[in-house]
């Protein structure tokens, strides 16, 4: 049986997404083991002390805690799962415009936003090494609070399970689009970062 490793089922989006995979015959797991086709990190932690606004300073403690929760913990789980991945070998992470230099207009939660920006860069480097071994990547913004969780989950499921090359083109430099790391939101829009 094919399996989907989900890092957390705490959010409504994560539970709805897991239900879609289960409806298609996948087993949801939070333990490394044989037959994992999808690794989905649903971590989107906001930590205490990270609510300071522009001009109030940035809490180093909150920033470090956000980094541990949103970067270190998911990457440790991914490292444990990679040897067990087969089939689709798709690595999926949640992200948002808050991690984008081009799109961020937030005035608080700087630790959270910096942690999400960090995961973007780390995944670029990770992708460069793993893509040659058949792994593919997806970054997705479920638009929590803007789009209903069940609708966002359906959008996420479609993006996670579809191969991009079916309807996307090369970037003009001869690179296939599947080799690029792209963030899409629940409405299917690409988020520049």
Order of alpha helices (4+ residues) and beta strands (2+ residues): beta-alpha-beta-beta-alpha-alpha-beta-alpha-beta-alpha-beta-beta
